[in-house]
């Protein structure tokens, strides 16, 4: 069964308050070396038949990511 992984992250210039909160919690737990965290989403898409990476990119751009503030990468699983 064809499978793709789509990772969605906020663009670098977009502030990530959830990542900041996670980084702060890491430091409070004694992980002082954590300088920053960026939080994202990971989708594992299983297909019933083959599809091109371009087609998966269309799905990601239209449904999984907000292209205004997020970017995504696609990897075959």
mmCIF file of the N, C-alpha and C atoms, coordinates in Angstrom:
data_MODEL
# 
_entry.id   MODEL 
# 
loop_
_atom_site.group_PDB 
_atom_site.id 
_atom_site.type_symbol 
_atom_site.label_atom_id 
_atom_site.label_alt_id 
_atom_site.label_comp_id 
_atom_site.label_asym_id 
_atom_site.label_entity_id 
_atom_site.label_seq_id 
_atom_site.pdbx_PDB_ins_code 
_atom_site.Cartn_x 
_atom_site.Cartn_y 
_atom_site.Cartn_z 
_atom_site.occupancy 
_atom_site.B_iso_or_equiv 
_atom_site.pdbx_formal_charge 
_atom_site.auth_seq_id 
_atom_site.auth_comp_id 
_atom_site.auth_asym_id 
_atom_site.auth_atom_id 
_atom_site.pdbx_PDB_model_num 
ATOM 1   N N  . UNK A 1 1  ? 0.847  -1.171 0.000  1.00 0.00 ? 1  UNK A N  1 
ATOM 2   C CA . UNK A 1 1  ? 0.000  0.000  0.000  1.00 0.00 ? 1  UNK A CA 1 
ATOM 3   C C  . UNK A 1 1  ? 0.899  1.243  0.000  1.00 0.00 ? 1  UNK A C  1 
ATOM 4   N N  . UNK A 1 2  ? 0.765  2.131  -0.992 1.00 0.00 ? 2  UNK A N  1 
ATOM 5   C CA . UNK A 1 2  ? 1.597  3.347  -1.016 1.00 0.00 ? 2  UNK A CA 1 
ATOM 6   C C  . UNK A 1 2  ? 1.303  4.234  0.199  1.00 0.00 ? 2  UNK A C  1 
ATOM 7   N N  . UNK A 1 3  ? 2.369  4.756  0.791  1.00 0.00 ? 3  UNK A N  1 
ATOM 8   C CA . UNK A 1 3  ? 2.237  5.611  1.969  1.00 0.00 ? 3  UNK A CA 1 
ATOM 9   C C  . UNK A 1 3  ? 3.161  6.813  1.836  1.00 0.00 ? 3  UNK A C  1 
ATOM 10  N N  . UNK A 1 4  ? 2.664  7.969  2.210  1.00 0.00 ? 4  UNK A N  1 
ATOM 11  C CA . UNK A 1 4  ? 3.452  9.195  2.238  1.00 0.00 ? 4  UNK A CA 1 
ATOM 12  C C  . UNK A 1 4  ? 3.364  9.815  3.626  1.00 0.00 ? 4  UNK A C  1 
ATOM 13  N N  . UNK A 1 5  ? 4.423  10.505 4.008  1.00 0.00 ? 5  UNK A N  1 
ATOM 14  C CA . UNK A 1 5  ? 4.436  11.281 5.244  1.00 0.00 ? 5  UNK A CA 1 
ATOM 15  C C  . UNK A 1 5  ? 4.510  12.745 4.859  1.00 0.00 ? 5  UNK A C  1 
ATOM 16  N N  . UNK A 1 6  ? 3.609  13.541 5.419  1.00 0.00 ? 6  UNK A N  1 
ATOM 17  C CA . UNK A 1 6  ? 3.605  14.984 5.188  1.00 0.00 ? 6  UNK A CA 1 
ATOM 18  C C  . UNK A 1 6  ? 3.890  15.661 6.521  1.00 0.00 ? 6  UNK A C  1 
ATOM 19  N N  . UNK A 1 7  ? 4.967  16.425 6.567  1.00 0.00 ? 7  UNK A N  1 
ATOM 20  C CA . UNK A 1 7  ? 5.317  17.209 7.759  1.00 0.00 ? 7  UNK A CA 1 
ATOM 21  C C  . UNK A 1 7  ? 4.958  18.664 7.494  1.00 0.00 ? 7  UNK A C  1 
ATOM 22  N N  . UNK A 1 8  ? 4.227  19.264 8.415  1.00 0.00 ? 8  UNK A N  1 
ATOM 23  C CA . UNK A 1 8  ? 3.789  20.658 8.285  1.00 0.00 ? 8  UNK A CA 1 
ATOM 24  C C  . UNK A 1 8  ? 4.389  21.442 9.447  1.00 0.00 ? 8  UNK A C  1 
ATOM 25  N N  . UNK A 1 9  ? 5.046  22.538 9.114  1.00 0.00 ? 9  UNK A N  1 
ATOM 26  C CA . UNK A 1 9  ? 5.661  23.402 10.132 1.00 0.00 ? 9  UNK A CA 1 
ATOM 27  C C  . UNK A 1 9  ? 5.303  24.857 9.846  1.00 0.00 ? 9  UNK A C  1 
ATOM 28  N N  . UNK A 1 10 ? 5.242  25.660 10.904 1.00 0.00 ? 10 UNK A N  1 
ATOM 29  C CA . UNK A 1 10 ? 5.102  27.097 10.704 1.00 0.00 ? 10 UNK A CA 1 
ATOM 30  C C  . UNK A 1 10 ? 6.326  27.612 9.959  1.00 0.00 ? 10 UNK A C  1 
ATOM 31  N N  . UNK A 1 11 ? 6.127  28.591 9.102  1.00 0.00 ? 11 UNK A N  1 
ATOM 32  C CA . UNK A 1 11 ? 7.265  29.213 8.424  1.00 0.00 ? 11 UNK A CA 1 
ATOM 33  C C  . UNK A 1 11 ? 8.186  29.826 9.478  1.00 0.00 ? 11 UNK A C  1 
ATOM 34  N N  . UNK A 1 12 ? 9.491  29.876 9.197  1.00 0.00 ? 12 UNK A N  1 
ATOM 35  C CA . UNK A 1 12 ? 10.450 30.365 10.210 1.00 0.00 ? 12 UNK A CA 1 
ATOM 36  C C  . UNK A 1 12 ? 10.125 31.760 10.737 1.00 0.00 ? 12 UNK A C  1 
ATOM 37  N N  . UNK A 1 13 ? 9.537  32.609 9.916  1.00 0.00 ? 13 UNK A N  1 
ATOM 38  C CA . UNK A 1 13 ? 9.270  33.983 10.353 1.00 0.00 ? 13 UNK A CA 1 
ATOM 39  C C  . UNK A 1 13 ? 7.989  34.112 11.176 1.00 0.00 ? 13 UNK A C  1 
ATOM 40  N N  . UNK A 1 14 ? 7.227  33.023 11.315 1.00 0.00 ? 14 UNK A N  1 
ATOM 41  C CA . UNK A 1 14 ? 5.984  33.042 12.089 1.00 0.00 ? 14 UNK A CA 1 
ATOM 42  C C  . UNK A 1 14 ? 6.283  32.631 13.532 1.00 0.00 ? 14 UNK A C  1 
ATOM 43  N N  . UNK A 1 15 ? 5.850  33.455 14.468 1.00 0.00 ? 15 UNK A N  1 
ATOM 44  C CA . UNK A 1 15 ? 6.048  33.170 15.895 1.00 0.00 ? 15 UNK A CA 1 
ATOM 45  C C  . UNK A 1 15 ? 5.320  31.886 16.279 1.00 0.00 ? 15 UNK A C  1 
ATOM 46  N N  . UNK A 1 16 ? 5.945  31.048 17.092 1.00 0.00 ? 16 UNK A N  1 
ATOM 47  C CA . UNK A 1 16 ? 5.394  29.755 17.497 1.00 0.00 ? 16 UNK A CA 1 
ATOM 48  C C  . UNK A 1 16 ? 5.223  29.732 19.014 1.00 0.00 ? 16 UNK A C  1 
ATOM 49  N N  . UNK A 1 17 ? 4.095  30.243 19.543 1.00 0.00 ? 17 UNK A N  1 
ATOM 50  C CA . UNK A 1 17 ? 3.913  30.287 20.993 1.00 0.00 ? 17 UNK A CA 1 
ATOM 51  C C  . UNK A 1 17 ? 3.888  28.901 21.636 1.00 0.00 ? 17 UNK A C  1 
ATOM 52  N N  . UNK A 1 18 ? 3.361  27.902 20.943 1.00 0.00 ? 18 UNK A N  1 
ATOM 53  C CA . UNK A 1 18 ? 3.346  26.560 21.515 1.00 0.00 ? 18 UNK A CA 1 
ATOM 54  C C  . UNK A 1 18 ? 4.773  26.019 21.626 1.00 0.00 ? 18 UNK A C  1 
ATOM 55  N N  . UNK A 1 19 ? 5.592  26.275 20.603 1.00 0.00 ? 19 UNK A N  1 
ATOM 56  C CA . UNK A 1 19 ? 7.001  25.874 20.675 1.00 0.00 ? 19 UNK A CA 1 
ATOM 57  C C  . UNK A 1 19 ? 7.721  26.575 21.812 1.00 0.00 ? 19 UNK A C  1 
ATOM 58  N N  . UNK A 1 20 ? 7.424  27.868 22.005 1.00 0.00 ? 20 UNK A N  1 
ATOM 59  C CA . UNK A 1 20 ? 8.035  28.614 23.114 1.00 0.00 ? 20 UNK A CA 1 
ATOM 60  C C  . UNK A 1 20 ? 7.647  28.007 24.460 1.00 0.00 ? 20 UNK A C  1 
ATOM 61  N N  . UNK A 1 21 ? 6.375  27.623 24.603 1.00 0.00 ? 21 UNK A N  1 
ATOM 62  C CA . UNK A 1 21 ? 5.918  27.027 25.855 1.00 0.00 ? 21 UNK A CA 1 
ATOM 63  C C  . UNK A 1 21 ? 6.617  25.692 26.109 1.00 0.00 ? 21 UNK A C  1 
ATOM 64  N N  . UNK A 1 22 ? 6.789  24.895 25.057 1.00 0.00 ? 22 UNK A N  1 
ATOM 65  C CA . UNK A 1 22 ? 7.477  23.615 25.199 1.00 0.00 ? 22 UNK A CA 1 
ATOM 66  C C  . UNK A 1 22 ? 8.939  23.838 25.585 1.00 0.00 ? 22 UNK A C  1 
ATOM 67  N N  . UNK A 1 23 ? 9.588  24.806 24.940 1.00 0.00 ? 23 UNK A N  1 
ATOM 68  C CA . UNK A 1 23 ? 10.991 25.102 25.263 1.00 0.00 ? 23 UNK A CA 1 
ATOM 69  C C  . UNK A 1 23 ? 11.120 25.546 26.720 1.00 0.00 ? 23 UNK A C  1 
ATOM 70  N N  . UNK A 1 24 ? 10.188 26.378 27.185 1.00 0.00 ? 24 UNK A N  1 
ATOM 71  C CA . UNK A 1 24 ? 10.215 26.818 28.573 1.00 0.00 ? 24 UNK A CA 1 
ATOM 72  C C  . UNK A 1 24 ? 10.040 25.648 29.535 1.00 0.00 ? 24 UNK A C  1 
ATOM 73  N N  . UNK A 1 25 ? 9.134  24.735 29.196 1.00 0.00 ? 25 UNK A N  1 
ATOM 74  C CA . UNK A 1 25 ? 8.914  23.557 30.041 1.00 0.00 ? 25 UNK A CA 1 
ATOM 75  C C  . UNK A 1 25 ? 10.159 22.672 30.065 1.00 0.00 ? 25 UNK A C  1 
ATOM 76  N N  . UNK A 1 26 ? 10.837 22.547 28.936 1.00 0.00 ? 26 UNK A N  1 
ATOM 77  C CA . UNK A 1 26 ? 12.076 21.760 28.895 1.00 0.00 ? 26 UNK A CA 1 
ATOM 78  C C  . UNK A 1 26 ? 13.102 22.329 29.872 1.00 0.00 ? 26 UNK A C  1 
ATOM 79  N N  . UNK A 1 27 ? 13.254 23.648 29.849 1.00 0.00 ? 27 UNK A N  1 
ATOM 80  C CA . UNK A 1 27 ? 14.232 24.283 30.744 1.00 0.00 ? 27 UNK A CA 1 
ATOM 81  C C  . UNK A 1 27 ? 13.832 24.121 32.207 1.00 0.00 ? 27 UNK A C  1 
ATOM 82  N N  . UNK A 1 28 ? 12.537 24.221 32.501 1.00 0.00 ? 28 UNK A N  1 
ATOM 83  C CA . UNK A 1 28 ? 12.073 24.030 33.884 1.00 0.00 ? 28 UNK A CA 1 
ATOM 84  C C  . UNK A 1 28 ? 12.318 22.597 34.355 1.00 0.00 ? 28 UNK A C  1 
ATOM 85  N N  . UNK A 1 29 ? 12.353 21.656 33.431 1.00 0.00 ? 29 UNK A N  1 
ATOM 86  C CA . UNK A 1 29 ? 12.610 20.253 33.779 1.00 0.00 ? 29 UNK A CA 1 
ATOM 87  C C  . UNK A 1 29 ? 14.101 19.929 33.829 1.00 0.00 ? 29 UNK A C  1 
ATOM 88  N N  . UNK A 1 30 ? 14.922 20.948 33.657 1.00 0.00 ? 30 UNK A N  1 
ATOM 89  C CA . UNK A 1 30 ? 16.358 20.742 33.771 1.00 0.00 ? 30 UNK A CA 1 
ATOM 90  C C  . UNK A 1 30 ? 17.083 20.540 32.451 1.00 0.00 ? 30 UNK A C  1 
ATOM 91  N N  . UNK A 1 31 ? 16.395 20.629 31.340 1.00 0.00 ? 31 UNK A N  1 
ATOM 92  C CA . UNK A 1 31 ? 17.035 20.524 30.026 1.00 0.00 ? 31 UNK A CA 1 
ATOM 93  C C  . UNK A 1 31 ? 17.439 21.920 29.566 1.00 0.00 ? 31 UNK A C  1 
ATOM 94  N N  . UNK A 1 32 ? 18.440 22.481 30.259 1.00 0.00 ? 32 UNK A N  1 
ATOM 95  C CA . UNK A 1 32 ? 18.857 23.870 30.026 1.00 0.00 ? 32 UNK A CA 1 
ATOM 96  C C  . UNK A 1 32 ? 19.457 24.087 28.647 1.00 0.00 ? 32 UNK A C  1 
ATOM 97  N N  . UNK A 1 33 ? 19.908 23.018 27.992 1.00 0.00 ? 33 UNK A N  1 
ATOM 98  C CA . UNK A 1 33 ? 20.531 23.157 26.688 1.00 0.00 ? 33 UNK A CA 1 
ATOM 99  C C  . UNK A 1 33 ? 19.511 23.376 25.564 1.00 0.00 ? 33 UNK A C  1 
ATOM 100 N N  . UNK A 1 34 ? 18.199 23.247 25.847 1.00 0.00 ? 34 UNK A N  1 
ATOM 101 C CA . UNK A 1 34 ? 17.173 23.466 24.821 1.00 0.00 ? 34 UNK A CA 1 
ATOM 102 C C  . UNK A 1 34 ? 17.048 24.969 24.582 1.00 0.00 ? 34 UNK A C  1 
ATOM 103 N N  . UNK A 1 35 ? 17.479 25.408 23.410 1.00 0.00 ? 35 UNK A N  1 
ATOM 104 C CA . UNK A 1 35 ? 17.456 26.828 23.067 1.00 0.00 ? 35 UNK A CA 1 
ATOM 105 C C  . UNK A 1 35 ? 16.135 27.237 22.429 1.00 0.00 ? 35 UNK A C  1 
ATOM 106 N N  . UNK A 1 36 ? 15.471 26.306 21.775 1.00 0.00 ? 36 UNK A N  1 
ATOM 107 C CA . UNK A 1 36 ? 14.209 26.627 21.123 1.00 0.00 ? 36 UNK A CA 1 
ATOM 108 C C  . UNK A 1 36 ? 13.529 25.379 20.609 1.00 0.00 ? 36 UNK A C  1 
ATOM 109 N N  . UNK A 1 37 ? 12.231 25.494 20.408 1.00 0.00 ? 37 UNK A N  1 
ATOM 110 C CA . UNK A 1 37 ? 11.432 24.385 19.889 1.00 0.00 ? 37 UNK A CA 1 
ATOM 111 C C  . UNK A 1 37 ? 10.449 24.955 18.869 1.00 0.00 ? 37 UNK A C  1 
ATOM 112 N N  . UNK A 1 38 ? 10.277 24.250 17.769 1.00 0.00 ? 38 UNK A N  1 
ATOM 113 C CA . UNK A 1 38 ? 9.238  24.571 16.795 1.00 0.00 ? 38 UNK A CA 1 
ATOM 114 C C  . UNK A 1 38 ? 8.293  23.377 16.770 1.00 0.00 ? 38 UNK A C  1 
ATOM 115 N N  . UNK A 1 39 ? 7.019  23.617 16.940 1.00 0.00 ? 39 UNK A N  1 
ATOM 116 C CA . UNK A 1 39 ? 6.009  22.565 16.993 1.00 0.00 ? 39 UNK A CA 1 
ATOM 117 C C  . UNK A 1 39 ? 5.368  22.450 15.615 1.00 0.00 ? 39 UNK A C  1 
ATOM 118 N N  . UNK A 1 40 ? 5.063  21.221 15.207 1.00 0.00 ? 40 UNK A N  1 
ATOM 119 C CA . UNK A 1 40 ? 4.453  21.013 13.904 1.00 0.00 ? 40 UNK A CA 1 
ATOM 120 C C  . UNK A 1 40 ? 3.465  19.865 13.914 1.00 0.00 ? 40 UNK A C  1 
ATOM 121 N N  . UNK A 1 41 ? 3.062  19.469 12.709 1.00 0.00 ? 41 UNK A N  1 
ATOM 122 C CA . UNK A 1 41 ? 2.106  18.373 12.540 1.00 0.00 ? 41 UNK A CA 1 
ATOM 123 C C  . UNK A 1 41 ? 2.715  17.349 11.586 1.00 0.00 ? 41 UNK A C  1 
ATOM 124 N N  . UNK A 1 42 ? 2.383  16.080 11.798 1.00 0.00 ? 42 UNK A N  1 
ATOM 125 C CA . UNK A 1 42 ? 2.850  14.996 10.938 1.00 0.00 ? 42 UNK A CA 1 
ATOM 126 C C  . UNK A 1 42 ? 1.641  14.179 10.519 1.00 0.00 ? 42 UNK A C  1 
ATOM 127 N N  . UNK A 1 43 ? 1.488  13.970 9.224  1.00 0.00 ? 43 UNK A N  1 
ATOM 128 C CA . UNK A 1 43 ? 0.391  13.181 8.679  1.00 0.00 ? 43 UNK A CA 1 
ATOM 129 C C  . UNK A 1 43 ? 0.981  11.979 7.954  1.00 0.00 ? 43 UNK A C  1 
ATOM 130 N N  . UNK A 1 44 ? 0.473  10.796 8.220  1.00 0.00 ? 44 UNK A N  1 
ATOM 131 C CA . UNK A 1 44 ? 0.840  9.588  7.492  1.00 0.00 ? 44 UNK A CA 1 
ATOM 132 C C  . UNK A 1 44 ? -0.367 9.231  6.637  1.00 0.00 ? 44 UNK A C  1 
ATOM 133 N N  . UNK A 1 45 ? -0.184 9.279  5.325  1.00 0.00 ? 45 UNK A N  1 
ATOM 134 C CA . UNK A 1 45 ? -1.287 9.075  4.393  1.00 0.00 ? 45 UNK A CA 1 
ATOM 135 C C  . UNK A 1 45 ? -1.098 7.739  3.679  1.00 0.00 ? 45 UNK A C  1 
ATOM 136 N N  . UNK A 1 46 ? -2.021 6.832  3.897  1.00 0.00 ? 46 UNK A N  1 
ATOM 137 C CA . UNK A 1 46 ? -2.004 5.536  3.222  1.00 0.00 ? 46 UNK A CA 1 
ATOM 138 C C  . UNK A 1 46 ? -2.977 5.597  2.051  1.00 0.00 ? 46 UNK A C  1 
ATOM 139 N N  . UNK A 1 47 ? -2.528 5.167  0.892  1.00 0.00 ? 47 UNK A N  1 
ATOM 140 C CA . UNK A 1 47 ? -3.335 5.233  -0.318 1.00 0.00 ? 47 UNK A CA 1 
ATOM 141 C C  . UNK A 1 47 ? -3.796 3.846  -0.744 1.00 0.00 ? 47 UNK A C  1 
ATOM 142 N N  . UNK A 1 48 ? -4.937 3.782  -1.377 1.00 0.00 ? 48 UNK A N  1 
ATOM 143 C CA . UNK A 1 48 ? -5.436 2.506  -1.885 1.00 0.00 ? 48 UNK A CA 1 
ATOM 144 C C  . UNK A 1 48 ? -4.836 2.179  -3.250 1.00 0.00 ? 48 UNK A C  1 
ATOM 145 N N  . UNK A 1 49 ? -4.256 3.195  -3.898 1.00 0.00 ? 49 UNK A N  1 
ATOM 146 C CA . UNK A 1 49 ? -3.586 2.997  -5.184 1.00 0.00 ? 49 UNK A CA 1 
ATOM 147 C C  . UNK A 1 49 ? -2.505 4.063  -5.317 1.00 0.00 ? 49 UNK A C  1 
ATOM 148 N N  . UNK A 1 50 ? -1.554 3.855  -6.213 1.00 0.00 ? 50 UNK A N  1 
ATOM 149 C CA . UNK A 1 50 ? -0.449 4.815  -6.332 1.00 0.00 ? 50 UNK A CA 1 
ATOM 150 C C  . UNK A 1 50 ? -0.921 6.224  -6.703 1.00 0.00 ? 50 UNK A C  1 
ATOM 151 N N  . UNK A 1 51 ? -0.185 7.201  -6.232 1.00 0.00 ? 51 UNK A N  1 
ATOM 152 C CA . UNK A 1 51 ? -0.404 8.605  -6.580 1.00 0.00 ? 51 UNK A CA 1 
ATOM 153 C C  . UNK A 1 51 ? 0.958  9.275  -6.651 1.00 0.00 ? 51 UNK A C  1 
ATOM 154 N N  . UNK A 1 52 ? 1.051  10.329 -7.428 1.00 0.00 ? 52 UNK A N  1 
ATOM 155 C CA . UNK A 1 52 ? 2.318  11.042 -7.553 1.00 0.00 ? 52 UNK A CA 1 
ATOM 156 C C  . UNK A 1 52 ? 2.537  11.933 -6.334 1.00 0.00 ? 52 UNK A C  1 
ATOM 157 N N  . UNK A 1 53 ? 3.791  12.260 -6.105 1.00 0.00 ? 53 UNK A N  1 
ATOM 158 C CA . UNK A 1 53 ? 4.118  13.187 -5.016 1.00 0.00 ? 53 UNK A CA 1 
ATOM 159 C C  . UNK A 1 53 ? 3.472  14.546 -5.274 1.00 0.00 ? 53 UNK A C  1 
ATOM 160 N N  . UNK A 1 54 ? 3.359  14.925 -6.537 1.00 0.00 ? 54 UNK A N  1 
ATOM 161 C CA . UNK A 1 54 ? 2.704  16.192 -6.888 1.00 0.00 ? 54 UNK A CA 1 
ATOM 162 C C  . UNK A 1 54 ? 1.236  16.191 -6.428 1.00 0.00 ? 54 UNK A C  1 
ATOM 163 N N  . UNK A 1 55 ? 0.581  15.075 -6.590 1.00 0.00 ? 55 UNK A N  1 
ATOM 164 C CA . UNK A 1 55 ? -0.824 14.970 -6.165 1.00 0.00 ? 55 UNK A CA 1 
ATOM 165 C C  . UNK A 1 55 ? -0.933 15.073 -4.642 1.00 0.00 ? 55 UNK A C  1 
ATOM 166 N N  . UNK A 1 56 ? -0.005 14.461 -3.937 1.00 0.00 ? 56 UNK A N  1 
ATOM 167 C CA . UNK A 1 56 ? 0.010  14.570 -2.478 1.00 0.00 ? 56 UNK A CA 1 
ATOM 168 C C  . UNK A 1 56 ? 0.296  16.020 -2.064 1.00 0.00 ? 56 UNK A C  1 
ATOM 169 N N  . UNK A 1 57 ? 1.151  16.707 -2.812 1.00 0.00 ? 57 UNK A N  1 
ATOM 170 C CA . UNK A 1 57 ? 1.439  18.119 -2.534 1.00 0.00 ? 57 UNK A CA 1 
ATOM 171 C C  . UNK A 1 57 ? 0.178  18.967 -2.700 1.00 0.00 ? 57 UNK A C  1 
ATOM 172 N N  . UNK A 1 58 ? -0.628 18.656 -3.689 1.00 0.00 ? 58 UNK A N  1 
ATOM 173 C CA . UNK A 1 58 ? -1.894 19.372 -3.869 1.00 0.00 ? 58 UNK A CA 1 
ATOM 174 C C  . UNK A 1 58 ? -2.798 19.166 -2.655 1.00 0.00 ? 58 UNK A C  1 
ATOM 175 N N  . UNK A 1 59 ? -2.875 17.933 -2.175 1.00 0.00 ? 59 UNK A N  1 
ATOM 176 C CA . UNK A 1 59 ? -3.665 17.641 -0.983 1.00 0.00 ? 59 UNK A CA 1 
ATOM 177 C C  . UNK A 1 59 ? -3.141 18.424 0.220  1.00 0.00 ? 59 UNK A C  1 
ATOM 178 N N  . UNK A 1 60 ? -1.829 18.424 0.400  1.00 0.00 ? 60 UNK A N  1 
ATOM 179 C CA . UNK A 1 60 ? -1.227 19.128 1.536  1.00 0.00 ? 60 UNK A CA 1 
ATOM 180 C C  . UNK A 1 60 ? -1.505 20.626 1.462  1.00 0.00 ? 60 UNK A C  1 
ATOM 181 N N  . UNK A 1 61 ? -1.362 21.205 0.277  1.00 0.00 ? 61 UNK A N  1 
ATOM 182 C CA . UNK A 1 61 ? -1.566 22.646 0.129  1.00 0.00 ? 61 UNK A CA 1 
ATOM 183 C C  . UNK A 1 61 ? -3.024 23.048 0.319  1.00 0.00 ? 61 UNK A C  1 
ATOM 184 N N  . UNK A 1 62 ? -3.942 22.185 -0.059 1.00 0.00 ? 62 UNK A N  1 
ATOM 185 C CA . UNK A 1 62 ? -5.359 22.527 0.023  1.00 0.00 ? 62 UNK A CA 1 
ATOM 186 C C  . UNK A 1 62 ? -5.997 22.164 1.358  1.00 0.00 ? 62 UNK A C  1 
ATOM 187 N N  . UNK A 1 63 ? -5.477 21.135 2.037  1.00 0.00 ? 63 UNK A N  1 
ATOM 188 C CA . UNK A 1 63 ? -6.168 20.643 3.226  1.00 0.00 ? 63 UNK A CA 1 
ATOM 189 C C  . UNK A 1 63 ? -5.307 20.580 4.483  1.00 0.00 ? 63 UNK A C  1 
ATOM 190 N N  . UNK A 1 64 ? -4.071 20.132 4.362  1.00 0.00 ? 64 UNK A N  1 
ATOM 191 C CA . UNK A 1 64 ? -3.262 19.845 5.552  1.00 0.00 ? 64 UNK A CA 1 
ATOM 192 C C  . UNK A 1 64 ? -2.497 21.047 6.076  1.00 0.00 ? 64 UNK A C  1 
ATOM 193 N N  . UNK A 1 65 ? -2.159 21.981 5.211  1.00 0.00 ? 65 UNK A N  1 
ATOM 194 C CA . UNK A 1 65 ? -1.349 23.139 5.617  1.00 0.00 ? 65 UNK A CA 1 
ATOM 195 C C  . UNK A 1 65 ? -2.031 24.431 5.198  1.00 0.00 ? 65 UNK A C  1 
ATOM 196 N N  . UNK A 1 66 ? -1.743 25.480 5.936  1.00 0.00 ? 66 UNK A N  1 
ATOM 197 C CA . UNK A 1 66 ? -2.162 26.828 5.552  1.00 0.00 ? 66 UNK A CA 1 
ATOM 198 C C  . UNK A 1 66 ? -0.949 27.475 4.898  1.00 0.00 ? 66 UNK A C  1 
ATOM 199 N N  . UNK A 1 67 ? -0.908 27.543 3.558  1.00 0.00 ? 67 UNK A N  1 
ATOM 200 C CA . UNK A 1 67 ? 0.295  28.016 2.864  1.00 0.00 ? 67 UNK A CA 1 
ATOM 201 C C  . UNK A 1 67 ? 0.707  29.455 3.213  1.00 0.00 ? 67 UNK A C  1 
ATOM 202 N N  . UNK A 1 68 ? -0.193 30.225 3.808  1.00 0.00 ? 68 UNK A N  1 
ATOM 203 C CA . UNK A 1 68 ? 0.149  31.593 4.191  1.00 0.00 ? 68 UNK A CA 1 
ATOM 204 C C  . UNK A 1 68 ? 1.152  31.586 5.347  1.00 0.00 ? 68 UNK A C  1 
ATOM 205 N N  . UNK A 1 69 ? 0.971  30.674 6.307  1.00 0.00 ? 69 UNK A N  1 
ATOM 206 C CA . UNK A 1 69 ? 1.842  30.673 7.489  1.00 0.00 ? 69 UNK A CA 1 
ATOM 207 C C  . UNK A 1 69 ? 2.607  29.377 7.690  1.00 0.00 ? 69 UNK A C  1 
ATOM 208 N N  . UNK A 1 70 ? 2.312  28.346 6.888  1.00 0.00 ? 70 UNK A N  1 
ATOM 209 C CA . UNK A 1 70 ? 2.966  27.046 7.081  1.00 0.00 ? 70 UNK A CA 1 
ATOM 210 C C  . UNK A 1 70 ? 3.630  26.577 5.800  1.00 0.00 ? 70 UNK A C  1 
ATOM 211 N N  . UNK A 1 71 ? 4.639  25.731 5.974  1.00 0.00 ? 71 UNK A N  1 
ATOM 212 C CA . UNK A 1 71 ? 5.267  25.067 4.847  1.00 0.00 ? 71 UNK A CA 1 
ATOM 213 C C  . UNK A 1 71 ? 5.231  23.570 5.123  1.00 0.00 ? 71 UNK A C  1 
ATOM 214 N N  . UNK A 1 72 ? 5.361  22.765 4.080  1.00 0.00 ? 72 UNK A N  1 
ATOM 215 C CA . UNK A 1 72 ? 5.280  21.325 4.272  1.00 0.00 ? 72 UNK A CA 1 
ATOM 216 C C  . UNK A 1 72 ? 6.332  20.618 3.446  1.00 0.00 ? 72 UNK A C  1 
ATOM 217 N N  . UNK A 1 73 ? 6.638  19.403 3.878  1.00 0.00 ? 73 UNK A N  1 
ATOM 218 C CA . UNK A 1 73 ? 7.528  18.539 3.117  1.00 0.00 ? 73 UNK A CA 1 
ATOM 219 C C  . UNK A 1 73 ? 6.864  17.173 3.009  1.00 0.00 ? 73 UNK A C  1 
ATOM 220 N N  . UNK A 1 74 ? 7.171  16.474 1.922  1.00 0.00 ? 74 UNK A N  1 
ATOM 221 C CA . UNK A 1 74 ? 6.547  15.183 1.633  1.00 0.00 ? 74 UNK A CA 1 
ATOM 222 C C  . UNK A 1 74 ? 7.644  14.148 1.460  1.00 0.00 ? 74 UNK A C  1 
ATOM 223 N N  . UNK A 1 75 ? 7.443  12.989 2.078  1.00 0.00 ? 75 UNK A N  1 
ATOM 224 C CA . UNK A 1 75 ? 8.413  11.905 1.994  1.00 0.00 ? 75 UNK A CA 1 
ATOM 225 C C  . UNK A 1 75 ? 7.684  10.587 1.801  1.00 0.00 ? 75 UNK A C  1 
ATOM 226 N N  . UNK A 1 76 ? 8.119  9.764  0.865  1.00 0.00 ? 76 UNK A N  1 
ATOM 227 C CA . UNK A 1 76 ? 7.541  8.416  0.790  1.00 0.00 ? 76 UNK A CA 1 
ATOM 228 C C  . UNK A 1 76 ? 7.890  7.658  2.075  1.00 0.00 ? 76 UNK A C  1 
ATOM 229 N N  . UNK A 1 77 ? 6.954  6.869  2.564  1.00 0.00 ? 77 UNK A N  1 
ATOM 230 C CA . UNK A 1 77 ? 7.211  6.105  3.795  1.00 0.00 ? 77 UNK A CA 1 
ATOM 231 C C  . UNK A 1 77 ? 7.681  4.713  3.457  1.00 0.00 ? 77 UNK A C  1 
# 
